[in-house]
């Protein structure tokens, strides 16, 4: 990539402030950027870096008012972070797409592969699999019987998709993810545990991204459903018969126990744990390591274990810090009372 600030601003509908002819050929973080790089300022905590950065250009908000001189060219946009994401996606889309069928790979008899497929070496395609247009399946992936994968989806190396699961359009499933393994279902009997057959499947709707080594278990009956626009980080466990609402995001190491229903547009921090058979509403925020033992409604911000309102949790932290002094005061009062007796 090599482009002037003027050309880039035209592409993203931004306004240039500074040298419009400066050449941009790379991206970098604001604190690490060198000459030729473009960076961005979205978080106010990083504002001080804009005065020392060596970047050639910086994406800033339209209403940004500098307090000191800035050597870099500024490109003013409504949302620097979203604009950067658009630029990165544009650059990524210019890369040459892999295509063709590598050998050795195995495709079951009767499966029709589209002409524009990429199928990597050592991939396995089971019986009655349906694959849409422009799908990429990287090496060492397993696609079980009766699976369907819709258009423009990318399956990265080593992904395992068990039988009968359905993957929507424009999905990305990263390396090592497992879709459709058995849910954790066992019935106690005579001091032992009898396995309950998991005869359902997993349905992943359009525009879902699933991180590396994340697992989504198949339903006991019916479907485990990940609705459109959901983004799951690495190392997440989604239990059987779970339902995740549209455009919910989860950070790494979240665990969701079986049959829990999570609404749409939730933001869930790392290592949050949800109990089974509960219902979570929409537009909630969960702080990292929250333990959620029961359902909650809409528009809440919670943290802690068990999870409580974030404001109440902050107060508890303050009180806990004061506990040593409080105990000391109580001990002093006790000694005074003992002396008076």
C-alpha positions in Angstrom: 0.0 0.0 0.0 1.2 3.5 -0.9 -1.2 6.4 -0.9 -1.1 10.1 -0.1 -3.1 11.7 2.7 -5.2 13.5 0.2 -6.1 10.3 -1.7 -6.8 8.5 1.6 -9.0 11.3 2.9 -11.1 11.1 -0.3 -11.5 7.3 0.1 -12.8 7.7 3.7 -14.6 11.0 3.2 -12.3 12.7 5.7 -10.8 16.2 5.9 -7.0 16.8 5.7 -5.3 19.2 8.0 -1.6 19.5 7.3 0.5 18.2 4.4 -2.0 16.5 2.0 0.9 15.0 -0.1 2.5 13.0 2.7 3.0 9.3 1.7 1.3 6.6 3.8 2.5 3.0 3.4 1.8 1.3 6.7 -0.4 1.1 9.8 0.8 1.3 13.4 -0.2 2.1 17.0 0.1 5.8 17.9 2.9 5.2 20.4 4.9 3.0 18.0 4.3 4.6 14.6 7.2 5.7 12.4 7.5 7.9 9.3 5.2 6.6 6.5 2.6 5.1 9.0 -1.0 6.1 9.6 -2.4 5.7 13.1 -5.5 6.8 14.9 -6.6 8.5 18.1 -9.9 7.3 19.6 -9.2 6.8 23.3 -8.6 10.1 25.2 -6.1 8.2 27.4 -3.7 8.2 24.4 -4.1 11.9 23.5 -0.6 12.8 24.8 1.0 10.5 22.2 -0.3 12.6 19.3 2.2 15.3 20.2 5.2 13.0 20.1 4.2 10.3 17.5 6.4 9.9 14.5 3.5 8.9 12.3 3.0 10.7 9.0 -0.8 10.9 9.5 -3.3 10.4 12.3 -7.0 9.8 12.1 -8.8 12.0 14.6 -12.4 13.0 15.4 -13.8 16.0 13.5 -14.1 17.9 16.8 -10.6 17.2 18.1 -8.9 20.4 19.4 -5.1 20.1 19.8 -3.5 21.8 22.8 0.1 21.8 21.3 1.7 21.7 17.9 1.4 18.4 16.0 3.9 17.4 13.3 1.7 14.7 11.8 -0.9 15.4 9.2 -4.4 15.0 10.6 -7.3 13.4 8.8 -10.5 14.3 10.5 -13.4 11.8 10.5 -16.5 11.1 12.5 -15.2 7.9 14.1 -11.5 7.2 13.9 -11.7 3.6 15.2 -14.5 2.6 12.8 -12.6 4.3 9.9 -9.5 2.4 10.8 -11.4 -0.8 10.8 -12.8 0.0 7.3 -9.3 0.7 6.0 -7.9 -2.5 7.4 -10.7 -4.5 5.9 -10.1 -2.7 2.6 -6.4 -3.6 2.6 -7.2 -7.2 3.6 -9.7 -7.5 0.8 -6.9 -6.7 -1.7 -4.9 -9.8 -0.8 -4.9 -12.5 -3.4 -7.5 -15.1 -2.4 -6.6 -18.8 -2.3 -8.5 -21.0 -4.7 -8.6 -24.5 -6.0 -8.5 -27.9 -4.4 -5.3 -29.0 -2.9 -4.2 -32.6 -2.6 -4.4 -34.8 -0.7 -7.9 -34.0 0.4 -11.1 -36.1 0.7 -14.4 -35.2 -0.8 -17.3 -37.7 -0.3 -19.0 -39.0 -3.4 -21.9 -36.9 -4.6 -20.8 -33.6 -3.0 -20.8 -30.8 -5.5 -18.1 -28.2 -4.8 -18.5 -24.7 -6.3 -15.9 -23.7 -8.9 -14.6 -20.8 -6.7 -13.9 -22.9 -3.6 -10.6 -23.1 -1.8 -10.1 -26.5 -0.2 -6.8 -27.0 1.6 -4.7 -30.1 1.8 -5.8 -32.9 4.2 -9.3 -31.4 4.5 -12.2 -33.9 4.8 -15.7 -33.3 3.4 -18.4 -35.7 4.5 -21.5 -37.0 2.8 -24.3 -34.7 1.7 -22.3 -31.6 2.6 -23.6 -28.3 0.9 -21.0 -25.6 0.4 -21.9 -22.1 -1.0 -20.0 -19.8 -3.3 -16.6 -18.3 -2.4 -16.0 -20.5 0.6 -12.5 -21.1 1.9 -11.7 -24.3 3.9 -8.1 -24.3 5.0 -6.0 -27.4 5.5 -6.7 -30.2 8.1 -10.4 -29.1 8.6 -13.1 -31.7 9.1 -16.6 -31.1 7.7 -18.9 -33.8 8.9 -21.9 -35.4 7.1 -24.9 -33.2 6.3 -23.2 -29.9 7.2 -24.1 -26.8 5.2 -21.7 -23.8 4.8 -23.1 -20.7 3.1 -21.5 -18.2 0.8 -18.2 -16.3 1.6 -17.5 -18.2 4.8 -13.9 -18.9 5.9 -13.0 -22.0 7.8 -9.4 -21.8 9.1 -7.0 -24.7 9.6 -7.9 -27.5 12.0 -11.6 -26.5 12.5 -13.9 -29.5 13.2 -17.6 -29.1 12.3 -19.6 -32.2 13.4 -22.5 -33.6 11.4 -25.7 -31.7 10.6 -24.5 -28.3 11.7 -25.3 -25.2 9.7 -23.0 -22.3 9.1 -24.3 -19.0 7.6 -22.9 -16.5 5.2 -19.8 -14.3 5.7 -18.8 -16.3 8.8 -15.2 -16.7 10.0 -14.3 -19.7 12.1 -10.7 -19.6 13.4 -8.2 -22.4 13.8 -9.0 -25.2 16.2 -12.6 -24.3 16.9 -15.0 -27.2 17.4 -18.6 -26.8 16.3 -21.1 -29.5 17.2 -19.3 -31.7 19.7 -21.7 -33.4 22.2 -23.2 -31.3 24.9 -22.3 -32.3 28.5 -25.4 -34.4 29.2 -25.3 -37.3 31.7 -27.9 -38.8 33.9 -27.0 -40.2 37.4 -27.8 -43.9 37.7 -26.7 -46.3 40.5 -23.8 -44.1 41.4 -22.6 -43.8 37.8 -23.4 -41.4 35.0 -25.2 -42.6 31.9 -24.6 -40.6 28.7 -27.6 -38.8 27.2 -27.3 -38.9 23.4 -27.0 -35.4 21.9 -29.2 -35.6 18.8 -29.5 -31.9 18.0 -27.2 -29.6 16.1 -25.6 -26.2 16.0 -26.9 -23.3 13.9 -24.6 -20.4 13.3 -26.2 -17.5 11.4 -24.7 -14.9 9.1 -21.7 -12.6 9.9 -20.6 -14.6 13.0 -16.9 -14.8 13.9 -15.7 -17.6 16.2 -12.2 -17.4 17.8 -9.5 -20.0 17.9 -10.1 -23.1 20.1 -13.6 -22.0 20.9 -16.2 -24.8 21.3 -20.0 -24.6 20.5 -21.7 -27.8 21.7 -24.6 -29.4 19.8 -28.1 -29.5 21.4 -29.5 -32.4 23.2 -32.6 -31.9 21.1 -33.2 -29.0 18.7 -30.4 -26.5 18.1 -27.7 -24.5 19.8 -28.1 -21.2 18.1 -25.6 -18.4 17.5 -27.5 -15.5 15.9 -26.3 -13.1 13.3 -23.4 -10.7 14.0 -22.2 -12.5 17.2 -18.4 -12.2 17.8 -16.8 -14.9 20.0 -13.2 -14.6 21.2 -10.8 -17.4 21.6 -11.2 -20.2 24.2 -14.9 -19.8 24.8 -17.2 -22.6 25.8 -20.9 -22.5 24.6 -22.9 -25.3 26.1 -25.7 -27.4 24.6 -29.0 -25.7 23.7 -27.6 -22.2 24.4 -28.9 -19.3 22.4 -26.9 -16.2 21.8 -28.7 -13.1 20.6 -27.7 -10.9 17.6 -24.6 -8.8 17.8 -23.5 -10.0 21.3 -19.8 -10.0 21.8 -17.8 -12.2 24.3 -14.2 -11.9 25.3 -11.9 -14.9 25.9 -12.6 -17.7 28.4 -16.3 -17.0 28.8 -18.3 -20.1 29.8 -22.1 -20.5 29.1 -23.8 -23.5 30.7 -26.5 -25.5 28.9 -29.9 -24.1 27.9 -29.1 -20.5 28.9 -30.5 -17.8 26.6 -28.5 -14.6 26.1 -30.2 -11.6 24.4 -28.9 -9.3 21.8 -26.2 -6.5 21.9 -24.6 -7.8 25.2 -21.0 -7.0 25.9 -19.4 -9.8 28.0 -15.9 -9.5 29.4 -13.3 -12.2 29.8 -13.8 -15.2 32.1 -17.5 -14.5 32.7 -19.4 -17.6 33.8 -23.1 -18.1 33.2 -25.1 -20.7 35.1 -27.4 -23.0 33.1 -31.1 -22.5 32.3 -31.1 -18.7 32.9 -32.3 -15.9 30.7 -30.2 -12.8 30.0 -31.9 -9.7 28.5 -30.5 -7.2 25.9 -27.9 -4.4 26.0 -26.1 -5.6 29.1 -22.5 -5.2 30.1 -20.7 -7.8 32.1 -17.3 -7.0 33.8 -14.5 -9.6 33.6 -14.7 -12.6 35.8 -18.4 -12.0 36.7 -20.3 -15.0 37.9 -23.9 -14.9 36.8 -26.1 -17.4 38.7 -29.5 -16.1 37.7 -31.2 -14.2 34.9 -31.1 -10.4 34.5 -33.2 -8.0 32.5 -32.1 -5.3 30.0 -29.6 -2.4 30.1 -27.7 -3.5 33.2 -24.0 -3.2 34.0 -22.8 -5.9 36.4 -19.6 -7.2 37.8 -18.5 -9.6 40.6 -19.3 -13.1 41.7 -22.1 -13.4 42.2 -22.6 -10.5 39.7 -24.2 -7.4 41.0 -24.8 -3.8 39.8 -21.4 -2.3 38.9 -21.9 0.8 41.1 -22.7 -1.3 44.1 -19.6 -3.5 43.4 -17.4 -0.4 43.3 -18.8 0.7 46.7 -18.1 -2.7 48.1 -14.5 -2.5 46.9 -14.1 0.9 48.7 -15.6 -0.6 51.9 -13.3 -3.6 51.7 -10.3 -1.4 51.5 -11.4 0.3 54.8 -12.0 -3.0 56.7 -8.5 -3.1 58.3 -9.0 0.4 59.7 -12.5 -0.4 60.8 -11.4 -3.6 62.7 -8.6 -1.6 64.4 -11.2 1.0 65.5 -13.5 -1.7 66.8 -10.5 -3.3 68.7 -9.7 0.1 70.3 -13.3 0.6 71.3 -13.4 -2.8 72.9 -10.2 -2.1 74.9 -11.7 1.2 76.2 -14.9 -0.6 77.2 -12.8 -3.3 79.0 -10.9 -0.7 81.0 -14.1 1.0 82.1 -15.5 -2.3 83.4 
